[in-house]
Structures are given as C-alpha cells and as structure tokens.
C-alpha cells in the first residue's frame, strides 16, 4: 500500500464531500473575492483593478500573456502583468501554461463589478 495513494484518496474524499463556491462583491472601498465551503466563508481577498481585468479577459477566452499586454492599459508592463497572472495562478483563480501562451480564468466577474 502506497501512502501517497492513501493521501490522494483522503484528499479526493474531502473534496467530494464539500460544496465549494465563490462570491465577488463591491464594497465602498474595494472589490472582494470570497471562497465558500459548504456555504461558509473560507477566505476573502481584495482584488485590484488590474486583477479584475485579467480575470475578466481570461474568462471569456484562452489568452496569451502578449495578448493580455496589448489589451490592457498602457501603464502595465508585460512583466507586471505576468507577476499578477502568476499570483492569480498561485491562489488558484487562473491557470497558465509554462510558456504563458495559454491563460484561462475559472472565475466569472459579474457585469456590475
């Protein structure tokens, strides 16, 4: 019996038993992203304007880093956009290929945000 397979089975069981969702809401000061597990807030994070733009653009279509750079406001360098995409990838909101040619968001930004 391989202990890694046992860990995998336990992890899979955990995720199958839980209901995950997210909420995005605007407060007076910021836009907040909240993750919920079984209806209870598990974590909340403030999203910057550029992070919202990245999530929105990458949710509509698979996008490359260079396409994002050309679509976003000129004050963003390609390196600053890449840093934001990597951060969003690290927190699980975006998936990016190793060559940065395929970036996709799993979060839909509401139209009123």
N, C-alpha and C positions, 0 to 999 in steps of 0.2 A: 504494500500500500504506500503510494507516494504522498507525502504530506502536502505537496503543492496542489495535488488534485483535491485533497480534502478541503484545503483552504478555498479553492475555486468553487467547490460545491457549496460551502458555507456562504461564500460571497453571493453566489447566484441565488441561493435560497433567501438571503436577506433582501436582495433587490426585487425578487418576485413577490415578497410579502408586503412590500411598501408601495405606497402610491406617491409618485413624485409629480410636482407641477411647479410653475413659476408665475410670478406677477411682476409687472412693470408698471410703476405709478409715478406720477409727477407730484412732488410736494412743492411748497412755496420756494424752496431753495434749490432743489435738485431732482434728478430722475433716479429712482431707486429700483434695483433688481432684487427680488426676494425669491429664494428657493423654499418650497414647502414639502414636507414629508408627512403623509397622512393628514394633510390639512393644517399642519402647524409649521410656522416659520422656522426654518433650519439655519438660514443665513441670509444676510442682507448686505448689499454693496451699492455704493453710489456709482453711477455711470457718467462718464464725461460726455460732452457733446460729440467728440470725435469717436469715442467707443460706440455710441448710439448709431452714428453714421456708418461705421464699419459693420456692425451687426445688421443694420437695415440693408445695406448694399449686398452683403454676402448671403443674406437670407433669400433674396429674390433670384439669385443665380450664382453658380460657382464662379469665383472671381480670382484673378491673379493679383499679386502684390503690385505689379506695374499698372494694372488696370485701376486698382484702388487709388494709387497715387495720382493717376491722371484724372480720376473722377472727383477726388476730394479737393478741398480748398488749397490754394497755393502755399499757405503758410506751413503746411506739413511736408517735411522731407520724407523720402522713401524710408529712411532709417527710423524716423519717429513713428511712421505708420506700422512698420514691421515690429517695432517694440510693443505697440498697442495690440497688434494681432497676436503676438507671442503671449502677451499677458492674458488676453481673452482665451487663447488656446489652453494656457496653464490652468485657468479656472473652469474649463470645460464648456465654454459657450461657443467656441469656434474650433473647427478642425482645419488643419493646414498641412499640405503635402510638404515633404522635405525640401523641394525646390521652390516653394512659395508660388507655384503656378495654379494651385487649386486650394481655394479658401472658401469654406462654407460655414454659415452660422446655423445653429439649431434653435435660435431664439427669434421669434417674430415680434417686431417693435410695433405696438399699436399706432394707428394713424394719428391719434390725438396727442402723441408724445412729442 
